[in-house]
Amino acid sequence: MNKIDVSIVVPLYNKENEIRRCLNSLIEQSVSNIEIIVVDDGSKDGRRIRSVLL
């Protein structure tokens, strides 16, 4: 398993329209071996986040 260089925590609450752009921006950064943790605090906008391993 690769060593994680950077961990990023993204708090999420009712941001269904913005989360895709946010995650894409994080993935496109020049840092390799990043860990992105999305924490949903009971959103009511219908979006469900699933764990994704890239």
C-alpha positions in Angstrom: 0.0 0.0 0.0 1.3 3.5 -0.9 2.1 6.0 1.8 -0.5 8.8 2.0 1.2 12.2 1.6 -1.8 14.4 2.3 -5.2 13.9 3.9 -8.0 16.2 3.1 -11.3 16.4 5.1 -14.3 17.9 3.2 -17.3 18.7 5.5 -20.5 18.4 3.5 -24.0 19.6 4.3 -26.6 20.1 1.6 -24.0 20.7 -1.1 -25.3 18.3 -3.8 -24.6 20.8 -6.6 -21.0 21.6 -5.5 -19.5 18.3 -4.3 -18.6 16.9 -7.7 -16.7 20.1 -8.7 -14.9 20.1 -5.3 -13.8 16.5 -5.5 -12.7 16.8 -9.1 -10.6 19.9 -8.2 -8.9 18.0 -5.3 -8.2 14.9 -7.5 -6.6 17.1 -10.1 -4.0 18.7 -7.8 -0.3 18.0 -8.4 0.1 16.2 -5.1 0.1 12.4 -5.5 -1.0 9.9 -2.9 -3.9 11.9 -1.4 -6.6 10.7 0.9 -10.0 12.5 0.6 -12.4 12.1 3.4 -16.0 13.4 2.9 -18.0 13.9 6.1 -21.7 14.3 5.5 -23.5 15.8 8.5 -27.1 14.6 7.8 -27.7 16.4 4.5 -31.3 16.7 3.4 -30.7 17.4 -0.3 -31.0 13.8 -1.4 -27.4 13.1 -2.1 -25.7 10.0 -0.7 -22.0 9.7 -0.8 -20.4 6.3 -1.4 -16.9 5.4 -0.6 -14.7 5.4 -3.7 -11.2 4.1 -3.9 -9.3 5.7 -6.8 
